[in-house]
Amino acid sequence: MEITVRVFGELTETIGNRHTITLEDGANIRSLTRRVAAQTGQRRQGYLGEYRIGGNELAILLNGRNVELLQGLETKLRDGDEVVLMIYTMGG
């Protein structure tokens, strides 16, 4: 299956801004982020750039919905899904 990954904010400097990732059927968000990390030369396990995957540093949206409102990193993917990766921003 093919998944489109779009990246926004400072994270684009580290991993680029758009990727098409091919994964096996039944893959989840965790396996997707591992594949993105591997393809972009990230060596620190559990991180994309300096941002920790799964936690409060990185927002991951699946077809416009935050995966934390679904099954988190275990959220299953389907062919044609779009995943957005971005850092949480703070303002005031």
PyMOL commands that set and color helices and strands:
alter all, ss='L'
color gray80, all
select helices_A, chain A and resi 11-15+29-39+67-69+72-74
alter helices_A, ss='H'
color red, helices_A
select strands_A, chain A and resi 2-7+18-22+47-48+51-52+58-62+65-66+82-87
alter strands_A, ss='S'
color yellow, strands_A
deselect
rebuild
show_as cartoon
